[in-house]
């Protein structure tokens, strides 16, 4: 569920709280055996301990915690993961899957109801994030790049927006919202989009992501920021999970279909 705006909100919050701190102790719950990738959890904890946090970065939906010694701790929250900075212990121990104690007495609690989240400790980030497409809020992603990318694909335009190798960071919420904003039907083949339509979609993707960032993300179910607080953008979505409710522009009932195996919401009148 956490997409670019949610992970970026966590990154920004954590930057002022943990950059410069040293991880003094790491613990991974034995009931989360799939959390740590590529090495046993005890080795991962041993390698993290004593490392100073130099910088926080993000690629797509991946949080990159750069450590001294050239190592990067990479976190992907998947469906229900959350990384919460606290001084008073973790709020709900039932879903606590890992804990990282810092040298100022604070802790990072990794909570994950469904246990789908993953972490890596690596000296080669590209092994994990090297195949991601461009950042939609970055300079390398322009209307021309988007049109070129869509022109090569016969899949539905929504499926291409969700393809992390095409564009990084967009998930189900913001794909539906961006397509509504651009007036484009999610099931339309990507290569059928004209250059002006691709330009509208490019603008819509950026607008929707920026607005969600300003709202500190969307909390439909589990997402909370680094302080355990919900985002606000779920209150401002135009189509996502509004099936049967009137379109804010034309009053037509919002429809739900499946596109590329994902539940998809759109206005049959505004989106062509
Ligand atoms: Zn409409």
Boltz pocket constraint, residues with backbone or C-beta under 6 A from the ligand:
constraints:
  - pocket:
      binder: B
      contacts: [[A, 247], [A, 248], [A, 249], [A, 250], [A, 251], [A, 252], [A, 267], [A, 268], [A, 269], [A, 270], [A, 271]]
      max_distance: 6.0
